[in-house]
Amino acid sequence: MIPESDQHKPTDQGRTIVVGDLHGCYDELLDLLAQLSFTANDRLLTVGDLIVKGPKNREVLDLFSSDERFSSVIGNHDLALLRYWRGESTELNSAQKQTHDELAVDRERYQSYLESLPMMIDLGSHVIVHAGVRPGVPLAEQSADDLTELRTLGENRTRRQGTPWYKVYDGEKFVLFGHWPAKTPRLGPRAMGLDTGCVYGYSLSAYIVETKELVSVPARLVYHPARRTASAYFLPATWKGCCPNTRLQAGMRTTGLRFMGLSRRRRSGGDFDWAESTQGVCPCSRGNARAD
């Protein structure tokens, strides 16, 4: 067993680290950087939604706009504020309004930074987007709405019920995305979702491209309550009758991934994606598991 301090030892060439939705969770980002032993040779990219819902939106934007090691694609909440400032939209939800007020102290600088964020970052073998890409459509022809809002295939791209785009996508480039939170990373044949619900009190996750490692740190607090419509996508830390050898861990082994950072207690049972179960039960207990 490699000591914890050496698990994510950087290489001289530096690493490419992709992080899930931050939503203003600045303290957890610092925790993650410490867990990663982040250095001057590394670069960190996020899947967007740098701001809104969390407590320290200014701190996140100050860091990303001042340190060239940090970059991001634009998320739907980032874009909502940007469109409001441009006069393209007249409405913000309550969380967006709160962030709008927080950023008013230096709005022009924050607006300028959000204006600079791309819809997509191409890493060669991997591509980073906020929400998703529509299968069968070339990356260069993806719509802004799909890149920032896509969840399932069909007429309503924002629906949570239906066929997830990442289950169908089988393109040349491996897609790293966020937007659709789950207790553990969502996995498809050629895609991985990194939004593990930090702002909702779960965890902040990162994927190291060169080593195919997943690294997570727990949220310090619940900053924003999950909506009822999203609650099925999160699992409690403890399940009755569940073993730790669940589907996602098996899936990570078959795709060459290693999951690190969460305690055994948090991993136990929480690795099963309840939302994707056809029977609503943990497969290891054949119907005996239930949420506390």
N, C-alpha and C positions, 0 to 999 in steps of 0.2 A: 504494500500500500504506500503510495507516494505521499509524503507529508503535505498537509494542506497548503503550506506556504510555497510549495514547489509545483503544485498541480498545474498552474497556468503560467509557468515561467516564460517570459517573452523571448523571442529569438532576436538575433542582432538585426535581422531584416525588418522586424516589426510585423505586426499582425493586423488583419482586417477584421474588425469586430462590428457586428450588426446588432443593434439593440431594438427591443420592442417599444411600443408607445410609451412615452414619458408622461404626458399630461401634467407637466409641472412638478413631477416627483423628483426634485433636485437632490434631496438627501439620499434617496435610494440610488440615484445615479452615482453619487460619491461612494456609497457602499459598494456598488458594482465595480467601479474603477479600482477600489482597493482590493477587492476579491480577485480581480484580473491582474493585479500588479501592473497597471497601465503605465506605459513609458513614453518617452519622446518619440520613439520610432513607430509606435502604434498609431492607427487611425480608427476612429469610431464613427459609425454612420447609424442613423436611426430610420425607422420605417414611417416617420411622420407623427403628427399630433404631438408636437413638442409641448404644446400648451393646452389650457382649458381643463377644468375639473380639479386639478391639483393645487397645492399651496404656494409653489415658488416658480411661477411662470417667468418672472423677470430674471431670476437667477439662471434658469435654463437658457433663455435667449441671450443673456449676457455672455455665458460661457461659449455657446455655439457661434456667436457672432465675433468673438475675440480670439478664439484659438483655432488655428487652421487644421488641427488634427480632428476637429469635430465637424460633421456635415449631416445633412438630412434631406429626404424628400419632403414634399408638403403633404400634410394630412387634411382631412375634411374639416376639422375644427380650426386648424391654422388658416385654411382657405376661407372659412366662414368669416373670420375677423378681417382678413385681407379684403374680401369683397365688400364688407360693410364699410371699411375705411375708404375704399375706392368709390363708394356710392352706388355699387352694383346691387346691393341688397339693403333692405330697410329693417330686417329683423335679425335678432340674435336670441338664442335661448338664455335661460337664467345663468348657466355656467359661463357661457360666452360673454354675457354682459359683465359678469364679475371680473373676468380676465381683461376685458376691454377697459374697465376702470383701473385695474391694477397697472396696465401698460400705458395709461394716459400720461404718466410722468415723462415719458420719452417716446411718444407715439411715432414720430417720424423715423427715428432710428430703428425701432422694432418693425415698423411697416417696411422699411427699406430691406431689412434682413429677410422678412418673409417673402418679399417680392423676388428675392434671389434664389429661392428654393425651387428645385426642379420637380417635375412629376415622376421622374424615373432616374435611377442611377445605375449605369451599366458597369459591372465589375469584370466583364469578360465571360467567365463561366457562370456567374450569378447576376441577377438583376434585382434591384430593390424598388418596390412600389409601396404605396400606403395600404391599399385595400386588395386589389387583385388585377388580373389580366383575363380578358375573355378568350377562352380556348378557340383556336382556329383563326384568330385575328393577328396579323403580324404586330410585333411590339411597337413598331414605328407608327402603326395606325390605331392603336388603342385610344379610346376616348378619355377625356379628363374625368368624366363622371364615373367610368368603370375603374380607373386608376385610383380614385379617392373614395368610392362608395360600394364597389361590387362585393357581394357576399355569395349569392346564389344565382344560378342561371334561370332565365325566364324574363317576363315583362318587367317585374319589379326587382331591380338589382340589389335593393337594400334589404330584401326579405331574409329572415333567418331560417325559414322553412323552405325546403327545396333541395336541389342538388348543389352542393358547394362547388364553386368554380375550380378550387384547387384539387378536387377529387378527379376532375376530368382533364385538367391541363397536363400536357405531356410534351411541352416544348423543349427546344434545345437548351435554353438557359434555365437554371434552377432559380425559382422566384422566392425571395424573402419578403414577407409582407406582415402587416399588422391589422389594425382596424377592428377585427372580430375577436374579442377577448375570450379566452378559455383558460381553465386552470393550468393546463399544460400546453405546450406548443402543438398547433394543428399540423398534421402531416398529410401530404399528398404524394403522388409518384414523383413530381418534380417541383414541389413547393413546400414551404414551411412558414407557418404563422407564429410570430414572436410576441404577440400581445398576450401576456399572461396576467393581465388585470392588476397591475401594481396600484393604480389609483383606487381600485375597489378593495384593496387590502390583501391582495394575493402576492404576486412576486414580479420582479423586473428581470427579464431574461435577455441573454446575449448569445449570439452564435459566432464562433471564431471560424472564419472561412477556411483558413489553411489547415486546421486540425480537426474540423468538423465537431468541435466541442460545443455543448450548451452549458452555459454558466448562469446561475440565478441567485438572486438575493431576495429575502422576504421583504414585503412592504412593512414600514414602521407603523403605519396607521391605516385605517379606512378613511380615505379623504372624500370619497364620493360614493353614495349608495348605488348599487347596481339596480337598474330598472327591473321590474318583474319580468319583462319580456326577455331580459338577458340572464335571469337568474339560473335558468336551466344549464347554462354553459359553465357554471362554476360548481365545484364540489367542496364539501366541508373537508377539513384536514383529516378527520377520523371517520372511518366506515366500520360498521359491524359486519364481520364475516369476510372481509376483504383481505387478500394477501397482497404483498408488495410486487409480486411478479405479474403485473398487469399488461394489458394490450399495448400501451404506448411504450413501455420499456422494451417489450419484445420488438415493436416496430422500430425503435431506435437501434436496437442491436442489428436488425436486418438491413438497416440503411447505413450502418457504420457510424452511428452517432453515440456520443457519451453524454449522459445527463448528470450534471454536478451542481452543487450549491445548496440544494434543499435537504433538510434533515430526512432521515428514514421515516419519521412519523408523518411529515408533511407529504412524502411521496406515497406512502401506503394508502391505497384506495383512491387517492386524489389523481392518480395517473390515468384512470379510466375516464374517457370522455362520455359522460352521461348523455349529452345531447345527441351523440351519434349512435347510441345503442338502440337496436330495434326492439328490445324487450325491456329496457330501462333497468337492467340489473348488471351487476359485476359478473363478467364471464367466469371468473375463477371460483365463484361461489354458487353459480347456477341458481340465482334467485334468492339466496339467503341474505344478501347484503341490503342494508338500508341506511339512509342518511340519519344521523342523530338530529 
